[in-house]
Amino acid sequence: MSGRNPAPRRSYGGRTAEERRAERRERLLGAGLELFGTQGYAATSIERLCSAASVSTRNFYEEFSGREELLAALHLELNERAHAALSEAVAEAAPEDLPTRVERIVSAYVRVTASDPRWARISFVEVIGVSPELEALRLEWRERWADMIVALADDAAARGEAVARDYRLTAISIIGAVNNLVHHWSARGQDIPLDAITAELTHLILAVTTTPDRRDAAR
């Protein structure tokens, strides 16, 4: 190595190339949120995304291989934010009783996924059936959510607050109920109070975790 300092990266308008590229990526993500979340994935072309984000087609392909990768990035972002919110709620509510813990955890998830109806449409409608690769990503996240729900139910059972049993199918059912209620809220123009969504889901989860399994009684 020559020991010379590398040439400084050129900047324009006080911003480096990396900063400008990061801004372009954020604009594309914003355009994807708006267009996928209102017009739909199938109705949105790369040209429309570029126009909405004020970037060139070349700039688009510097960030994403295509529309599907942009959709996957949005899906990932929402799930990561929701997971962080749930993890925080689980830790903060740990000393509380089961109804309080469930209400806080459900509320944390609903606040993120229903923060904007566009997010709800993207995550619960637009990502479904796009491709085997995106479906695998969606199912991978579903398994992560199921693992978290099972762990929470097992913890409640260990505390004597819930029935001790296998909660894997229950977890999948809860995920379906949560996602469909949030999507229902979104599709109806948000005319249902989010507190009502949280209360209904809390009631459902408490019912299925504290009611004995009839299959066990029949054995």
Backbone hydrogen bonds, N-H to C=O, Kabsch-Sander energy under -0.5 kcal/mol:
donor,donor_aa,acceptor,acceptor_aa,energy
12,Y,15,R,-2.4
15,R,12,Y,-1.6
17,A,10,R,-0.7
20,R,16,T,-2.3
21,R,17,A,-2.4
22,A,18,E,-2.4
23,E,19,E,-2.1
24,R,20,R,-2.2
25,R,21,R,-2.4
26,E,22,A,-2.2
27,R,23,E,-2.2
28,L,24,R,-2.3
29,L,25,R,-2.5
30,G,26,E,-2.4
31,A,27,R,-2.3
32,G,28,L,-2.6
33,L,29,L,-2.5
34,E,30,G,-2.2
35,L,31,A,-3.0
36,F,32,G,-2.3
37,G,32,G,-0.7
37,G,33,L,-1.2
38,T,34,E,-0.7
38,T,35,L,-0.5
39,Q,35,L,-2.1
40,G,35,L,-1.7
44,T,41,Y,-1.5
45,S,43,A,-0.6
49,L,45,S,-2.0
50,C,46,I,-2.7
51,S,47,E,-2.4
52,A,48,R,-2.5
53,A,49,L,-2.1
54,S,50,C,-1.0
54,S,51,S,-0.5
55,V,50,C,-2.2
60,F,56,S,-2.1
61,Y,57,T,-2.2
62,E,58,R,-0.9
62,E,59,N,-0.5
63,E,59,N,-0.8
63,E,60,F,-1.6
64,F,60,F,-2.7
70,L,66,G,-1.4
71,L,67,R,-2.6
72,A,68,E,-2.7
73,A,69,E,-2.0
74,L,70,L,-1.9
75,H,71,L,-2.4
76,L,72,A,-2.6
77,E,73,A,-2.3
78,L,74,L,-2.2
79,N,75,H,-2.0
80,E,76,L,-2.6
81,R,77,E,-2.2
82,A,78,L,-2.6
83,H,79,N,-2.5
84,A,80,E,-2.1
85,A,81,R,-2.1
86,L,82,A,-2.4
87,S,83,H,-2.6
88,E,84,A,-2.0
89,A,85,A,-2.2
90,V,86,L,-3.0
91,A,87,S,-1.9
92,E,88,E,-2.4
93,A,89,A,-2.3
94,A,90,V,-0.6
94,A,91,A,-0.6
96,E,93,A,-1.9
101,R,97,D,-2.5
102,V,98,L,-2.8
103,E,99,P,-2.2
104,R,100,T,-2.3
105,I,101,R,-2.4
106,V,102,V,-2.8
107,S,103,E,-2.4
108,A,104,R,-1.9
109,Y,105,I,-1.8
110,V,106,V,-2.8
111,R,107,S,-2.5
112,V,108,A,-1.2
113,T,109,Y,-2.7
114,A,110,V,-2.5
115,S,112,V,-1.4
119,W,116,D,-1.0
120,A,116,D,-1.4
121,R,117,P,-2.1
122,I,118,R,-2.3
123,S,119,W,-2.6
124,F,120,A,-2.3
125,V,121,R,-1.6
126,E,121,R,-2.4
127,V,122,I,-1.5
128,I,125,V,-1.1
130,V,127,V,-1.0
135,E,131,S,-2.4
136,A,132,P,-2.1
137,L,133,E,-1.7
138,R,134,L,-2.4
139,L,135,E,-2.6
140,E,136,A,-2.0
141,W,137,L,-2.0
142,R,138,R,-1.9
143,E,139,L,-2.1
144,R,140,E,-1.7
145,W,141,W,-2.5
146,A,142,R,-2.5
147,D,143,E,-2.6
148,M,144,R,-1.9
149,I,145,W,-2.4
150,V,146,A,-2.8
151,A,147,D,-2.3
152,L,148,M,-2.2
153,A,149,I,-2.5
154,D,150,V,-2.8
155,D,151,A,-2.0
156,A,152,L,-2.0
157,A,153,A,-2.4
158,A,154,D,-2.4
159,R,155,D,-1.4
160,G,157,A,-1.3
161,E,156,A,-2.7
162,A,156,A,-0.9
163,V,209,T,-2.5
165,R,163,V,-0.8
167,Y,165,R,-0.6
171,A,167,Y,-2.7
172,I,168,R,-1.8
173,S,169,L,-2.2
174,I,170,T,-2.6
175,I,171,A,-2.4
176,G,172,I,-2.0
177,A,173,S,-2.2
178,V,174,I,-2.9
179,N,175,I,-2.7
180,N,176,G,-2.2
181,L,177,A,-2.2
182,V,178,V,-2.4
183,H,179,N,-2.4
184,H,180,N,-2.5
185,W,181,L,-2.4
186,S,182,V,-2.1
187,A,183,H,-3.2
188,R,184,H,-1.6
189,G,186,S,-1.5
190,Q,185,W,-2.3
196,A,193,P,-0.9
197,I,193,P,-1.4
198,T,194,L,-2.6
199,A,195,D,-2.5
200,E,196,A,-2.3
201,L,197,I,-2.3
202,T,198,T,-2.5
203,H,199,A,-2.4
204,L,200,E,-2.2
205,I,201,L,-2.7
206,L,202,T,-2.4
207,A,203,H,-2.1
208,V,204,L,-2.2
209,T,205,I,-1.5
210,T,206,L,-1.4
211,T,207,A,-0.9
216,D,213,D,-0.9
217,A,213,D,-1.4
218,A,214,R,-1.6
219,R,215,R,-0.5
219,R,216,D,-0.9
